[in-house]
């Protein structure tokens, strides 16, 4: 079943941050684009990856924001230190 617009929630990237979007869930993956300051992003699923320290703590959770695009959850205000969306299945 495809997600509808009403089921997709958007989350804010930390203030003052231009966030790297990577090809996979870790800092070893290539940067595919950079989100501008003030960006709001959908999170379709989450997966463990490289541990990163950011404005919202230290986390190994990576957020899937588009096909083949991931950001570190440590830079996204989800209101939780844990998973807020389903685990990604690759």
C-alpha positions in Angstrom: 0.0 0.0 0.0 1.5 3.4 -1.0 1.8 6.1 1.5 -0.6 9.0 1.1 0.2 12.6 1.8 -1.7 12.4 5.1 0.6 9.6 6.4 3.9 11.3 5.6 5.1 13.5 8.5 7.7 16.2 8.0 10.5 16.9 10.5 12.8 20.0 10.9 16.5 19.9 10.4 18.5 21.5 13.2 18.5 25.4 13.0 21.5 26.9 11.2 22.5 23.5 9.6 23.1 22.8 6.0 22.7 19.0 6.1 24.6 16.5 3.9 22.3 14.0 2.2 24.1 10.7 1.5 23.6 7.8 -0.8 23.5 5.3 2.1 23.2 5.2 6.0 26.7 6.4 6.9 29.4 9.0 6.6 31.3 6.7 4.1 28.6 7.1 1.5 28.9 9.9 -1.1 27.1 13.2 -0.6 24.3 13.5 -3.2 23.0 16.9 -2.2 23.0 19.4 0.7 19.7 20.5 2.4 19.5 24.2 3.0 19.1 25.8 6.4 15.5 25.5 7.7 14.7 22.4 5.6 11.8 20.2 6.6 12.1 16.6 5.4 9.9 13.5 5.2 11.1 10.3 6.9 9.9 7.2 5.1 11.9 4.7 7.1 15.0 4.5 9.4 18.0 2.2 9.6 21.1 1.8 11.7 24.4 3.1 10.2 27.5 5.2 11.2 27.2 6.8 14.6 27.1 10.6 14.4 27.1 13.3 17.0 24.9 16.3 16.2 22.7 19.0 17.7 20.2 16.3 18.9 22.7 14.0 20.5 24.7 11.0 19.3 22.8 8.4 17.2 23.4 5.6 14.7 20.0 6.0 13.2 19.8 7.3 9.6 16.6 8.6 8.1 15.6 7.7 4.6 14.2 10.9 3.0 14.0 9.8 -0.6 15.0 6.9 -2.9 18.6 6.3 -2.0 18.9 9.4 0.2 19.8 9.3 3.9 20.5 11.9 6.6 21.8 11.4 10.1 19.0 11.4 12.7 21.3 13.4 15.1 20.5 16.5 12.9 16.7 16.0 12.7 14.2 17.1 15.3 12.0 14.0 15.7 11.3 14.5 19.4 12.8 11.1 20.1 16.2 9.5 20.6 14.9 6.3 19.1 13.0 5.1 16.0 9.9 7.2 15.0 9.3 5.5 11.7 9.4 1.8 10.5 12.8 0.2 9.9 13.9 0.3 6.2 13.8 -3.0 4.4 16.4 -3.2 1.6 
